[in-house]
Amino acid sequence: MKRTLKVLVTSITLALASQLSLAAVDAQTAEQLNTTLTPFGAERAGNADGTIPEWQGGYTSVAEGYKNGEPRPDPFASDKPLFTITAANMDQYSDQLNDGLKALFMKNPDFRMNVYPTQRSAAAPQWVYDNTFKNATSAVLAADETSVSGAYGGIPFPIPATGAEAMWNHRLSWSGESVEFALKTYIVTADGRRALASEGDELMQFPYYYKEGDIASYSGVSQLGRFIVTGPASKAGEAILVHDPSVADKGRAIWQYLVGQRRVRKAPSVAYDTPDFVTSGVGLFDEAFMMFGPIDRHNYKLMGKKELFIPYNNNRAAQVSIDELMGENFLNPDIVRWELHRVWVVDAELKAGMRHTVPKRTYYIDEDSWKIVLFDGWDAKGDLWRMNYSLTYLVPDLPALVTNVMWGGYDLQTSAYYFNAAMNGGTPHYRVREPVSENTWSPVELANQGSR
């Protein structure tokens, strides 16, 4: 009887242990963040052939005369392309191209990529680095991988062991404490016609990154977002409010203000593969900002790192007119800047018993910033369907490299594409501001803002 009880207790203990995640790394491993790795866990050294340089702190120089909210200058405007990748020579660079770009070349023989010198510009404040070092040994991923504990104010898993940890690094990556910007969303139909889908004002706040906060005072809501639609006229006045959590005891909350009904209602369907009304349905809600909403329908597998050509340091793309930037089938190759960087590769596969119109995705996450910069998506038949991109925007006054502006996606089957959170011609451009009061983030205030 005693032996049976001992075996039973042991079995229960092992079962419980298997459901609990441990802190990411031990103290000795974490010390690499001060030596061979950057404070965010990237490889500090360049690559063997010198095409990726050593990280030397990122780019933090604010242009003389720059005023907050203005378009930020391109600090690398004098750089010239090293070479151009075309449909004719793409096979030469096949190992450094994701599947979506290869498909774009195949569908559009006139598409090309101008590849520039790699500038490892990603940076963050020292206090964010300090918090990241603490998180490395204290952050815990929940057994179901849908929440994180023991982390605050920095990357939670700078030395990741799993795909879910890498995905949470993106979700909790550094983009500032509070920012606002005017945006427009454009869609281009399969026949090459461009239309304005939405425009409005975005306010984003990141309680996880309050500089004066700490883990004891953290509410568990990592991100707050409010979008007030100002156009087209048929949509003007609509609004959406999001509270996205990172901890287990905080549920996601999202509300929508509908002008026709003159009321605020909860909008739980603004998630997963629901067509995104901001993009007139061309994009899906969980593609927004490169990842948006719950992540519980897929399993995430860390595939390691690879060198990949990715869009990087694209401040110039925010300065030109939208007519100059957006072509009939793809973004203007003369404007978009591509660089060679190391990325983490994460495969996402639909869980058994779950449904999603994109059952498989591969995400590519920049090692220096932990931002998803590209991802590919396959349909239920296993055919490549979608490729999303972010024209990473450099904000040296924070400092940060951000992907919550200037992102979009290509439908590789219909040839339609869209460009979201475009700041071209609008104001402000990613204005850094002090966090606003909690009242701003209430459903009541959403109704007040939307009805003005």
C-alpha positions in Angstrom: 0.0 0.0 0.0 2.8 2.4 0.9 4.6 1.6 -2.3 1.5 2.1 -4.3 0.9 5.5 -2.6 4.5 6.5 -3.2 4.2 5.7 -6.9 1.0 7.6 -7.1 2.4 10.7 -5.4 5.5 10.5 -7.7 3.3 10.2 -10.8 1.2 13.2 -9.7 4.4 15.2 -9.0 5.8 14.4 -12.4 2.5 15.2 -14.1 2.3 18.6 -12.4 5.9 19.3 -13.2 5.3 18.6 -16.9 2.5 21.3 -16.8 4.7 24.0 -15.4 7.3 26.0 -17.3 10.6 26.9 -15.6 12.4 30.2 -15.7 14.0 30.7 -19.1 17.7 30.4 -18.2 20.0 30.1 -15.1 22.2 33.0 -13.9 25.3 31.7 -15.6 23.6 31.5 -19.0 22.1 35.0 -18.5 25.6 36.4 -18.1 26.0 36.0 -21.9 23.8 39.1 -22.2 26.7 41.0 -21.0 29.4 39.3 -23.2 28.7 37.4 -26.4 25.1 38.4 -26.7 23.5 41.8 -26.9 21.3 43.0 -24.0 18.3 41.6 -26.0 20.0 38.2 -26.7 21.1 38.7 -30.3 24.5 37.5 -31.4 26.8 40.5 -30.7 29.3 39.4 -33.4 28.8 39.8 -37.1 28.7 36.8 -39.4 31.7 35.0 -40.9 31.8 36.8 -44.3 31.2 40.2 -42.9 27.9 40.9 -44.6 26.3 41.3 -41.1 28.4 43.6 -38.9 28.9 43.5 -35.2 26.2 45.1 -33.1 27.6 48.3 -31.5 24.7 49.7 -29.6 22.3 50.5 -32.3 21.4 53.9 -33.7 20.5 56.5 -31.1 21.4 59.8 -32.7 18.5 62.3 -33.0 18.7 64.5 -36.0 19.4 68.2 -35.3 16.2 70.2 -35.3 13.9 67.2 -35.3 10.6 67.8 -33.5 8.6 65.1 -31.9 5.7 64.0 -34.3 7.5 65.0 -37.5 8.6 62.5 -40.1 11.9 61.2 -38.9 14.8 61.5 -41.3 16.5 58.5 -43.0 19.8 58.3 -41.2 21.2 56.0 -43.9 20.0 58.1 -46.9 23.6 58.1 -48.4 23.8 54.3 -48.5 23.7 52.8 -52.0 22.4 49.4 -52.9 25.0 46.6 -52.8 23.0 44.6 -55.4 19.5 43.9 -56.7 17.7 40.6 -56.5 15.4 40.0 -59.5 13.3 37.1 -60.8 16.3 36.3 -63.1 18.8 35.9 -60.3 16.7 34.9 -57.3 17.9 31.3 -57.3 21.4 32.7 -56.4 19.9 34.0 -53.1 17.3 31.3 -52.5 18.6 30.3 -49.1 18.2 33.9 -47.9 14.7 34.5 -49.2 11.4 33.4 -47.5 8.8 31.5 -49.5 6.5 34.5 -49.8 9.1 36.6 -51.6 10.0 33.7 -53.9 6.3 33.5 -54.8 6.1 37.3 -55.3 9.0 37.0 -57.8 7.3 34.2 -59.7 4.0 36.1 -60.0 5.6 39.4 -60.8 8.8 39.2 -63.0 9.3 42.9 -62.7 9.5 42.8 -58.9 12.9 43.4 -57.4 14.7 43.9 -54.1 17.4 46.5 -53.6 19.7 45.2 -50.9 21.6 47.8 -48.8 24.4 47.5 -46.3 23.2 45.9 -43.1 22.8 48.6 -40.4 22.1 47.0 -37.0 20.2 50.0 -35.8 17.9 48.4 -33.2 18.3 49.9 -29.7 16.5 50.4 -26.4 17.0 52.5 -23.2 19.3 51.1 -20.6 16.5 50.6 -18.1 14.8 48.3 -20.6 18.1 46.3 -21.0 18.3 46.1 -17.2 14.8 44.7 -16.9 15.5 42.2 -19.7 18.5 40.9 -17.8 16.3 40.4 -14.7 13.6 38.7 -16.8 16.0 36.2 -18.3 16.1 34.3 -15.0 12.6 35.1 -13.7 10.2 35.0 -16.6 7.9 31.9 -16.7 5.8 30.8 -19.6 2.5 29.2 -18.6 1.9 25.6 -19.5 -0.7 26.5 -22.2 1.8 29.1 -23.5 -0.9 31.8 -23.5 0.6 34.0 -20.7 3.8 35.0 -19.0 4.6 35.7 -15.4 7.7 37.0 -13.6 8.5 39.5 -16.3 8.2 43.3 -16.6 9.7 46.1 -18.6 11.9 44.2 -21.0 12.1 41.2 -23.3 10.8 38.2 -21.2 12.9 35.4 -22.8 16.1 37.0 -24.4 17.6 33.5 -24.7 14.5 31.5 -25.8 14.1 27.8 -25.7 10.7 27.4 -27.4 8.8 28.9 -30.2 6.1 30.3 -27.8 8.8 32.1 -25.9 10.1 33.7 -29.1 6.5 34.8 -30.0 6.0 36.3 -26.6 9.3 38.2 -27.1 7.6 39.9 -30.1 4.4 40.5 -28.2 6.3 42.2 -25.3 8.9 43.9 -27.5 9.9 47.5 -26.9 8.0 50.2 -28.9 7.8 53.0 -26.2 5.6 53.8 -23.3 2.9 55.7 -25.1 2.7 56.8 -28.8 0.2 58.2 -31.2 0.0 58.6 -34.9 -2.3 59.3 -37.8 -2.7 56.4 -40.2 -4.2 55.4 -43.5 -4.9 51.9 -44.8 -4.9 51.2 -48.5 -5.9 48.1 -50.4 -4.8 47.2 -54.0 -7.2 44.9 -55.8 -6.2 42.0 -58.0 -6.5 44.2 -61.1 -4.2 46.8 -59.6 -6.6 49.5 -58.4 -5.8 51.2 -55.2 -8.5 52.4 -52.7 -8.5 54.0 -49.3 -9.9 51.4 -46.9 -9.6 53.4 -43.6 -8.0 56.4 -42.0 -7.9 57.6 -38.5 -6.0 58.3 -35.3 -4.2 55.6 -33.3 -3.2 55.9 -29.6 -1.1 53.0 -28.2 0.1 52.6 -24.6 2.2 49.9 -23.1 1.7 49.5 -19.3 4.2 46.6 -19.3 6.8 49.3 -20.2 6.0 52.1 -17.8 9.4 53.4 -16.8 8.3 54.3 -13.3 6.5 51.0 -12.8 7.6 47.6 -11.6 6.4 44.1 -11.6 4.6 44.5 -8.2 2.4 47.4 -9.6 1.9 45.9 -13.1 -1.8 45.4 -13.8 -1.2 42.5 -16.2 -2.5 44.5 -19.3 0.5 44.8 -21.5 -0.9 46.9 -24.3 -3.8 49.4 -24.7 -4.9 50.6 -28.1 -7.6 53.0 -29.4 -8.3 53.7 -33.1 -10.8 56.4 -34.0 -11.9 56.3 -37.6 -12.0 59.6 -39.5 -12.6 58.3 -43.0 -13.9 57.3 -45.5 -17.1 59.2 -44.7 -19.1 56.0 -44.5 -16.9 54.8 -41.6 -16.2 58.1 -39.9 -16.8 58.0 -36.1 -16.3 54.3 -35.7 -13.9 53.4 -33.0 -12.2 50.4 -31.4 -10.6 49.9 -28.0 -8.3 47.0 -27.0 -6.9 45.8 -23.6 -4.4 43.0 -24.3 -3.0 41.1 -21.3 0.2 39.2 -20.7 -0.7 37.4 -17.5 -3.1 34.5 -16.9 -5.6 36.2 -14.6 -6.4 39.1 -17.0 -8.8 38.3 -19.9 -8.6 40.1 -23.2 -11.2 42.9 -23.6 -12.1 44.6 -26.8 -14.9 47.1 -27.6 -16.3 48.7 -30.8 -18.2 51.9 -31.2 -20.7 51.8 -34.0 -22.0 55.1 -35.3 -25.2 53.7 -36.7 -26.2 52.2 -33.3 -24.6 55.0 -31.3 -23.4 52.5 -28.7 -20.3 50.7 -27.6 -20.5 46.9 -27.6 -18.0 44.2 -26.8 -16.4 42.7 -29.9 -14.9 39.3 -29.1 -14.9 38.4 -32.8 -12.1 40.9 -33.5 -9.5 38.1 -33.3 -8.1 35.1 -35.1 -9.0 34.6 -38.8 -12.0 37.1 -38.8 -11.5 39.4 -41.8 -10.2 42.7 -40.6 -12.7 45.5 -41.4 -9.9 48.1 -41.2 -8.4 46.5 -44.4 -11.8 45.9 -45.9 -11.4 42.2 -45.2 -8.2 41.7 -47.2 -6.3 41.1 -44.0 -7.1 39.0 -41.0 -7.4 40.3 -37.5 -4.5 38.2 -36.1 -2.3 39.5 -38.9 -2.6 43.1 -37.6 0.6 44.6 -36.2 2.2 41.3 -37.5 0.5 39.5 -34.6 -2.7 40.6 -32.8 -4.9 38.9 -30.2 -4.9 35.4 -28.7 -2.3 32.9 -29.9 -3.9 29.7 -28.5 -4.9 28.0 -31.8 -1.4 27.1 -33.0 1.6 25.2 -31.7 4.8 27.2 -32.1 8.1 25.4 -32.8 11.5 27.2 -32.7 13.4 26.2 -35.8 16.6 28.1 -35.0 18.1 31.1 -36.8 19.0 31.9 -40.3 20.2 34.8 -42.4 17.4 36.4 -44.3 16.8 39.5 -46.5 14.2 41.5 -44.6 12.8 45.1 -44.9 14.8 47.2 -42.5 15.4 50.9 -41.7 12.6 52.1 -43.9 12.2 55.7 -42.7 12.3 56.8 -46.3 9.2 54.9 -47.1 7.3 57.1 -44.6 8.5 60.3 -46.3 7.3 59.8 -49.8 3.8 60.1 -51.2 1.5 57.1 -51.2 1.4 57.4 -55.0 5.1 56.9 -55.1 5.2 54.1 -52.6 2.4 51.8 -53.8 2.4 50.2 -57.2 -0.2 48.1 -59.0 1.1 44.8 -57.8 3.6 45.5 -55.0 5.4 48.3 -53.1 7.8 50.4 -55.2 11.1 48.6 -55.2 13.0 51.9 -55.5 11.7 52.9 -52.1 11.7 49.8 -50.0 15.1 49.0 -48.3 16.1 45.4 -47.8 19.0 44.3 -45.6 20.6 40.9 -44.6 19.9 40.1 -40.9 19.8 37.1 -38.7 16.2 36.1 -37.8 14.6 33.5 -35.5 12.4 31.2 -37.4 9.2 30.0 -35.8 6.8 27.5 -37.4 3.1 27.7 -36.3 0.9 24.6 -36.8 -2.8 24.5 -36.1 -3.6 22.5 -32.9 -5.8 19.4 -33.1 -9.4 20.3 -32.8 -8.9 24.0 -33.6 -9.9 25.8 -36.8 -8.3 28.6 -38.7 -8.2 29.6 -42.4 -4.4 29.8 -42.1 -3.5 26.5 -40.4 0.3 26.9 -41.0 2.5 30.0 -40.7 6.3 30.6 -40.6 7.3 33.7 -38.7 10.7 35.5 -39.1 11.7 37.5 -36.0 14.6 40.0 -36.1 17.2 39.0 -33.6 18.1 42.5 -32.6 14.6 43.9 -31.9 12.5 40.8 -31.4 10.0 42.2 -34.0 8.3 39.9 -36.5 9.3 41.4 -39.8 7.9 38.8 -42.3 5.7 35.8 -42.1 4.3 33.3 -44.6 0.9 31.6 -44.4 -0.5 28.4 -46.1 -4.1 27.5 -46.6 -5.9 24.3 -45.6 -4.8 22.6 -48.9 -1.2 23.3 -48.1 -0.8 26.0 -50.8 1.2 29.1 -50.0 -1.4 31.9 -49.6 -0.2 34.9 -47.7 2.9 36.9 -46.9 3.0 39.7 -44.4 5.7 42.3 -44.1 6.7 45.3 -41.9 8.7 48.2 -43.2 10.6 48.6 -39.9 10.6 52.2 -38.8 13.6 53.6 -36.8 12.8 55.9 -33.9 16.2 57.0 -32.5 14.6 59.4 -30.0 13.1 56.5 -28.0 15.4 54.7 -29.1 13.5 51.8 -30.8 13.0 49.9 -34.1 9.2 49.5 -34.4 6.8 47.4 -36.5 3.4 48.7 -35.3 3.4 51.2 -38.3 3.9 50.6 -42.0 2.9 46.9 -42.2 0.7 45.0 -44.6 0.3 41.8 -46.5 0.1 40.1 -50.0 -2.5 37.6 -51.1 -0.3 35.4 -53.2 -3.2 33.7 -54.8 -5.3 36.6 -55.9 -2.5 39.2 -56.2 -4.3 41.7 -54.0 -2.3 43.4 -51.3 -2.6 46.1 -48.6 -0.6 48.6 -46.7 -1.7 49.5 -43.2 -0.7 52.1 -40.6 0.7 54.3 -43.4 1.9 57.6 -42.0 2.6 59.1 -45.5 1.3 62.7 -45.7 -0.3 62.6 -42.3 0.5 64.0 -38.9 1.7 63.1 -36.3 4.3 60.6 -37.3 4.7 58.1 -34.4 4.7 60.9 -31.7 6.2 59.8 -28.4 4.2 61.1 -25.5 3.6 60.7 -21.8 1.2 57.9 -20.8 -2.4 59.1 -20.6 -4.8 58.5 -17.7 -6.7 55.3 -17.1 -10.0 57.0 -17.9 -8.9 57.3 -21.5 -9.1 53.6 -21.9 -12.7 53.1 -20.7 -15.6 52.1 -23.0 -17.4 55.3 -22.0 -14.6 57.4 -23.2 -14.5 55.4 -26.4 -18.1 56.4 -27.1 -17.3 60.1 -26.4 -14.3 60.0 -28.8 -16.2 58.2 -31.5 -19.2 60.4 -31.5 -17.4 63.7 -31.9 
